[in-house]
């Protein structure tokens, strides 16, 4: 696998059992993503974009084909090895936030570092920095029920970036947000991409996200129909 290649997919097929038959969600997908890309899997509901994102994240397995992520061939790994790769080198952002309601903003963001056995002094430094990144220093002791939707999503982003992963996967991260919050969230992620060279892959059909992407991979009916590089003026703002 090439040194700057974050994701390499060859002839990927994914089937799901439906009744006594199979539904083919992904059909012979080939894809190569380089380090530092700000890219999106774009397509209508049912096009296969979330399935592809889940396979890249090691949350699901291919039926056929070869998938390498951050130098690891996922076809030949155990659940435990994939979990370690996610914990150390990936961040996940979901539309549903997935915050723990009894934990404060600080404690929610701290969780990945506890799982990675980072010492307490270093945890405090990194958590404080991540929360500053997303502009929530004044909410550091608040719980999710005390936050707006935008603040919850910013907390989820801080949790995804606190261990400075090489790859962040985001599934419709602005789905529950208004336009102003959506643009604020995207600008934070553009900043992270530029500052830390973090690679981003979005799964989306939201035009507000597409306006920021530098590469758009179009999916329809489980196949890549177009793969375009975008010279995006918003990315430079």
C-alpha positions in Angstrom: 0.0 0.0 0.0 1.3 3.5 -1.0 2.8 5.5 1.9 0.4 8.4 1.6 -2.7 6.1 1.0 -5.2 6.2 3.8 -7.8 4.0 2.2 -7.4 1.5 -0.6 -10.3 -0.5 -1.8 -10.2 -3.1 -4.6 -13.3 -4.8 -6.1 -15.4 -4.4 -3.0 -18.7 -6.3 -2.9 -21.1 -6.2 0.1 -24.2 -8.4 0.3 -26.8 -8.6 3.0 -29.2 -11.5 3.5 -32.8 -10.6 2.9 -35.3 -13.3 3.4 -34.0 -16.3 1.5 -32.0 -14.2 -0.9 -29.3 -11.5 -0.9 -29.3 -7.7 -1.4 -26.1 -6.4 -3.0 -25.4 -3.0 -1.4 -22.0 -2.4 -2.9 -20.9 -3.6 -6.4 -17.3 -3.8 -7.4 -16.2 -0.6 -5.7 -12.6 0.6 -6.3 -11.3 3.6 -4.4 -8.0 5.1 -3.3 -7.9 8.0 -0.8 -4.7 9.8 0.0 -3.5 11.4 3.3 -5.1 14.8 4.1 -8.1 14.5 1.7 -11.3 16.2 2.5 -13.7 14.0 0.7 -17.3 12.9 0.6 -19.3 9.8 -0.4 -22.4 11.5 -1.9 -25.6 9.9 -3.1 -29.3 9.4 -2.4 -30.6 7.3 0.5 -29.9 3.7 -0.2 -27.0 4.4 -2.5 -24.5 2.5 -0.3 -22.6 5.4 1.2 -23.1 4.6 4.8 -22.4 0.9 4.2 -19.1 1.9 2.5 -18.2 4.3 5.4 -18.9 1.5 7.9 -16.6 -0.9 6.0 -13.8 1.7 5.9 -14.3 2.1 9.6 -14.0 -1.6 10.2 -17.6 -1.7 11.6 -18.7 -4.0 8.9 -16.9 -6.5 6.7 -16.8 -6.9 2.9 -18.4 -10.0 1.2 -15.7 -9.9 -1.5 -12.7 -7.7 -2.4 -9.8 -6.1 -0.5 -9.9 -3.2 2.0 -6.8 -1.6 3.5 -7.1 1.3 5.9 -4.1 3.1 7.4 -1.9 0.3 6.3 -4.0 -2.5 7.8 -5.7 -5.1 5.6 -9.1 -5.3 7.2 -9.9 -8.6 5.5 -7.3 -10.4 7.6 -8.0 -8.8 11.0 -9.9 -9.8 14.1 -12.6 -7.7 15.7 -10.1 -6.8 18.4 -7.5 -5.6 15.9 -10.0 -3.5 14.1 -11.2 -2.1 17.4 -7.7 -1.1 18.3 -7.2 0.6 14.9 -10.4 2.6 15.5 -9.5 3.5 19.0 -6.0 4.8 18.2 -6.2 6.1 14.6 -9.8 7.0 13.8 -12.5 9.4 14.9 -16.2 9.0 14.3 -18.9 11.7 14.0 -22.5 10.6 13.7 -25.7 12.6 13.1 -27.1 11.3 16.5 -24.1 12.7 18.5 -23.9 9.5 20.7 -22.9 11.5 23.8 -23.2 9.9 27.3 -26.0 11.9 29.0 -24.6 11.6 32.6 -21.2 12.9 31.5 -20.1 16.5 31.2 -18.6 17.9 28.0 -15.2 17.4 29.4 -15.9 13.8 30.4 -17.4 12.9 27.0 -14.4 14.3 25.2 -12.0 12.6 27.6 -13.4 9.1 27.0 -11.2 8.1 24.0 -8.1 9.1 25.9 -9.1 7.0 28.9 -9.6 4.0 26.5 -6.1 4.7 25.1 -4.6 4.8 28.6 -3.3 8.3 28.4 -2.2 9.7 31.7 -4.4 12.2 33.6 -2.2 15.3 33.1 -1.9 14.7 29.4 -5.7 14.0 29.2 -6.6 17.3 30.8 -4.3 19.2 28.4 -5.6 17.5 25.3 -9.3 17.6 26.3 -9.0 21.3 27.1 -7.3 22.0 23.7 -10.0 20.0 21.8 -12.8 21.8 23.5 -11.2 25.1 22.7 -10.9 24.0 19.1 -14.7 23.7 18.8 -15.4 26.8 20.8 -17.0 25.2 23.9 -14.7 26.3 26.7 -17.6 28.0 28.5 -19.7 24.7 28.4 -16.9 22.4 29.6 -18.9 21.3 32.8 -22.3 21.1 31.1 -24.1 17.9 30.3 -25.7 17.1 26.9 -29.2 18.0 28.1 -28.0 21.5 28.8 -26.6 22.0 25.3 -28.1 23.0 21.9 -27.9 20.6 19.0 -25.0 22.5 17.5 -23.2 22.4 20.8 -23.8 18.6 21.1 -22.3 18.1 17.7 -19.3 20.3 18.5 -18.8 18.1 21.6 -18.9 15.0 19.4 -16.3 16.6 17.1 -14.1 17.4 20.0 -14.4 13.7 21.2 -13.5 12.5 17.6 -10.4 14.7 17.4 -9.0 14.7 20.9 -6.6 11.8 20.2 -5.6 13.5 16.9 -6.6 10.6 14.7 -5.2 10.2 11.1 -8.7 9.6 9.7 -12.2 10.9 10.7 -15.4 9.4 9.3 -18.5 11.5 9.5 -22.0 10.2 8.7 -24.4 13.0 7.9 -22.8 15.1 10.7 -25.0 18.2 10.0 -28.3 16.4 9.5 -29.9 17.7 12.8 -28.4 21.2 12.5 -29.6 24.5 11.0 -27.6 26.2 8.2 -25.6 28.5 10.6 -24.5 25.7 12.8 -23.8 23.4 9.8 -21.4 26.0 8.3 -19.8 26.5 11.7 -19.2 22.8 12.1 -17.8 22.5 8.6 -15.4 25.4 9.1 -14.1 23.7 12.3 -13.4 20.5 10.3 -11.7 22.3 7.5 -9.4 24.0 10.1 -8.5 20.6 11.5 -7.8 19.2 8.1 -5.5 22.1 7.3 -3.8 22.3 10.7 -3.3 18.6 11.5 -3.5 17.0 7.9 -6.4 14.9 9.3 -8.1 12.9 6.5 -11.9 13.3 6.4 -14.5 11.1 4.7 -18.1 12.2 4.9 -21.2 10.2 3.9 -23.8 12.8 3.0 -26.5 14.1 0.7 -26.4 17.5 2.4 -25.5 20.3 -0.1 -24.2 22.4 2.9 -21.4 19.8 3.4 -20.8 19.3 -0.3 -20.0 23.0 -0.6 -16.9 22.4 1.5 -15.6 19.1 0.0 -12.5 19.0 -2.2 -13.4 15.6 -3.6 -16.8 14.2 -4.2 -17.3 10.4 -4.8 -20.8 9.9 -6.2 -22.6 6.6 -5.4 -25.8 5.3 -6.9 -27.2 1.8 -6.5 -24.1 0.6 -4.8 -21.6 1.8 -7.5 -19.3 4.7 -7.9 -20.7 6.7 -10.8 -18.4 9.7 -10.7 -15.3 10.7 -8.8 -14.5 14.4 -9.0 -11.8 16.7 -7.6 -13.2 20.1 -6.6 -11.3 23.4 -6.6 -13.3 24.7 -3.8 -13.3 28.4 -2.9 -15.0 27.8 0.4 -12.2 25.5 1.5 -9.8 28.4 1.4 -11.9 30.7 3.5 
